[in-house]
Amino acid sequence: MPATPDVAPRPRRTPRRIEVARIATLSPHMVRITFTGEDLQSFVWTGPAAHIKLIVPEDGSHEAPMPIPDGPRSPTMRTYTPRRFNASTFELDVDFMLHDHGPAGRWAIRAKIGDRLVVLGPAPGYKIDAEAAWFLLAGDGTALPAIETILADLPAKISVRALIEVTDENEIRALHSAGNVDIEWLIRGADPQQAGAPLEAAIRKFIDQLPSGNGRFYVGCESNAMRRIRRLLLKERGFERGTIVTRGYWKLGSSNHPDGDYGDDTV
Ligand SMILES: Cc1cc2nc3c(=O)[nH]c(=O)nc-3n(C[C@H](O)[C@H](O)[C@H](O)COP(=O)(O)OP(=O)(O)OC[C@H]3O[C@@H](n4cnc5c(N)ncnc54)[C@H](O)[C@@H]3O)c2cc1C
């Protein structure tokens, strides 16, 4: 059985020029940026929790370069989640966490209408098992857009527990789903060294009072924490590999963390 059964292979990547059309504040540390551009006419929605690559402007700039095959320098490219695509207006929403630790986070802080980026992808998304009795969706702010796309697609009969880790209570906001969702917001505090610790504790609690029936786990957070959680689920508690998707969305102290970190090396 493949290690990550619910995630399809990588797509061919076509660079598309996009431009910022709108910026909306979702919470003090999260903005929704809506991109437009003729190139989005060939963009295809590939399902929930998919990912795109964005070439972002360098510090101080408002325009990212198109990639040049075999060019002397690779542009600054980071991984994000297509939050919503409107196939009538060709508008693509991406929710950015605001932080000043890296070029993409810093660009999102200074983003202006008219800024020009480049998008590649999307890769295929997460396949929801509509036969599952319950889902546990757990993640920090970087995985929240992915979790929201899963919530949006879940059938109403499925019972869902969502554990969302944020720095403080001002990040708490309404999330929408047709499913029967029980959301718990976990306050981590400002120290990034604590990333994933509240999630791990809450997941332990959840599996101590597991709902009945066949469940599925989707976990997205800091990479080291993701490995601890993956070990907990697979090794300590013996859940089947095929029921679990874990993804490292970023890694403490590491720039441009790879988009394919499913923690397959953990167990
Ligand atoms: C599949 C996938 C989908 C993603 N979707 C989204 C999304 O929709 N929205 C979103 O905001 N992010 C998303 N991310 C996370 C995003 O790619 C990373 O946070 C990325 O590192 C940001 O790039 P950067 O240039 O700001 O920082 P980098 O240059 O990559 O890193 C610089 C430093 O910042 C630190 N860092 C990176 N991210 C964070 C953070 N969130 N908090 C604290 N420190 C951090 C790193 O540890 C490093 O030390 C996704 C990641 C993956 C793998």
Ligand as a Chemical Component Dictionary entry (heavy atoms), coordinates in Angstrom:
data_LIG
# 
_chem_comp.id                   LIG 
_chem_comp.type                 NON-POLYMER 
_chem_comp.pdbx_formal_charge   0 
_chem_comp.three_letter_code    LIG 
# 
loop_
_chem_comp_atom.comp_id 
_chem_comp_atom.atom_id 
_chem_comp_atom.alt_atom_id 
_chem_comp_atom.type_symbol 
_chem_comp_atom.charge 
_chem_comp_atom.model_Cartn_x 
_chem_comp_atom.model_Cartn_y 
_chem_comp_atom.model_Cartn_z 
_chem_comp_atom.pdbx_ordinal 
LIG C1  C1  C 0 1.112  21.870 1.234  1  
LIG C2  C2  C 0 1.338  23.196 1.914  2  
LIG C3  C3  C 0 0.349  24.165 1.880  3  
LIG C4  C4  C 0 0.539  25.387 2.562  4  
LIG N1  N1  N 0 -0.469 26.313 2.550  5  
LIG C5  C5  C 0 -0.310 27.483 3.228  6  
LIG C6  C6  C 0 -1.350 28.481 3.220  7  
LIG O1  O1  O 0 -2.382 28.329 2.549  8  
LIG N2  N2  N 0 -1.147 29.607 3.947  9  
LIG C7  C7  C 0 -0.002 29.825 4.669  10 
LIG O2  O2  O 0 0.131  30.884 5.303  11 
LIG N3  N3  N 0 1.003  28.920 4.663  12 
LIG C8  C8  C 0 0.883  27.767 3.960  13 
LIG N4  N4  N 0 1.902  26.844 3.944  14 
LIG C9  C9  C 0 3.106  27.138 4.741  15 
LIG C10 C10 C 0 4.119  28.017 4.010  16 
LIG O3  O3  O 0 4.535  27.367 2.825  17 
LIG C11 C11 C 0 5.331  28.201 4.933  18 
LIG O4  O4  O 0 4.961  28.871 6.122  19 
LIG C12 C12 C 0 6.480  28.932 4.259  20 
LIG O5  O5  O 0 7.651  28.635 4.998  21 
LIG C13 C13 C 0 6.316  30.437 4.181  22 
LIG O6  O6  O 0 7.401  30.958 3.467  23 
LIG P1  P1  P 0 8.297  32.173 3.989  24 
LIG O7  O7  O 0 9.050  32.651 2.802  25 
LIG O8  O8  O 0 7.452  33.123 4.736  26 
LIG O9  O9  O 0 9.283  31.485 5.034  27 
LIG P2  P2  P 0 10.583 30.585 4.708  28 
LIG O10 O10 O 0 11.619 31.347 3.973  29 
LIG O11 O11 O 0 10.130 29.288 4.084  30 
LIG O12 O12 O 0 11.112 30.286 6.182  31 
LIG C14 C14 C 0 11.866 31.269 6.903  32 
LIG C15 C15 C 0 11.756 31.007 8.395  33 
LIG O13 O13 O 0 10.407 31.204 8.778  34 
LIG C16 C16 C 0 9.960  30.128 9.570  35 
LIG N5  N5  N 0 8.507  29.964 9.299  36 
LIG C17 C17 C 0 7.902  29.595 8.139  37 
LIG N6  N6  N 0 6.573  29.560 8.290  38 
LIG C18 C18 C 0 6.331  29.913 9.575  39 
LIG C19 C19 C 0 5.146  30.070 10.338 40 
LIG N7  N7  N 0 3.934  29.865 9.809  41 
LIG N8  N8  N 0 5.255  30.455 11.622 42 
LIG C20 C20 C 0 6.467  30.692 12.189 43 
LIG N9  N9  N 0 7.634  30.569 11.515 44 
LIG C21 C21 C 0 7.558  30.189 10.220 45 
LIG C22 C22 C 0 10.782 28.926 9.110  46 
LIG O14 O14 O 0 10.928 27.983 10.150 47 
LIG C23 C23 C 0 12.112 29.570 8.787  48 
LIG O15 O15 O 0 12.931 29.629 9.931  49 
LIG C24 C24 C 0 1.747  25.634 3.256  50 
LIG C25 C25 C 0 2.760  24.674 3.232  51 
LIG C26 C26 C 0 2.555  23.460 2.584  52 
LIG C27 C27 C 0 3.653  22.426 2.592  53 
# 
loop_
_chem_comp_bond.comp_id 
_chem_comp_bond.atom_id_1 
_chem_comp_bond.atom_id_2 
_chem_comp_bond.value_order 
_chem_comp_bond.pdbx_ordinal 
LIG C1  C2  SING 1  
LIG C2  C3  SING 2  
LIG C2  C26 DOUB 3  
LIG C3  C4  DOUB 4  
LIG C4  N1  SING 5  
LIG C4  C24 SING 6  
LIG N1  C5  DOUB 7  
LIG C5  C6  SING 8  
LIG C5  C8  SING 9  
LIG C6  O1  DOUB 10 
LIG C6  N2  SING 11 
LIG N2  C7  SING 12 
LIG C7  O2  DOUB 13 
LIG C7  N3  SING 14 
LIG N3  C8  DOUB 15 
LIG C8  N4  SING 16 
LIG N4  C9  SING 17 
LIG N4  C24 SING 18 
LIG C9  C10 SING 19 
LIG C10 O3  SING 20 
LIG C10 C11 SING 21 
LIG C11 O4  SING 22 
LIG C11 C12 SING 23 
LIG C12 O5  SING 24 
LIG C12 C13 SING 25 
LIG C13 O6  SING 26 
LIG O6  P1  SING 27 
LIG P1  O7  DOUB 28 
LIG P1  O8  SING 29 
LIG P1  O9  SING 30 
LIG O9  P2  SING 31 
LIG P2  O10 DOUB 32 
LIG P2  O11 SING 33 
LIG P2  O12 SING 34 
LIG O12 C14 SING 35 
LIG C14 C15 SING 36 
LIG C15 O13 SING 37 
LIG C15 C23 SING 38 
LIG O13 C16 SING 39 
LIG C16 N5  SING 40 
LIG C16 C22 SING 41 
LIG N5  C17 SING 42 
LIG N5  C21 SING 43 
LIG C17 N6  DOUB 44 
LIG N6  C18 SING 45 
LIG C18 C19 SING 46 
LIG C18 C21 DOUB 47 
LIG C19 N7  SING 48 
LIG C19 N8  DOUB 49 
LIG N8  C20 SING 50 
LIG C20 N9  DOUB 51 
LIG N9  C21 SING 52 
LIG C22 O14 SING 53 
LIG C22 C23 SING 54 
LIG C23 O15 SING 55 
LIG C24 C25 DOUB 56 
LIG C25 C26 SING 57 
LIG C26 C27 SING 58 
# 
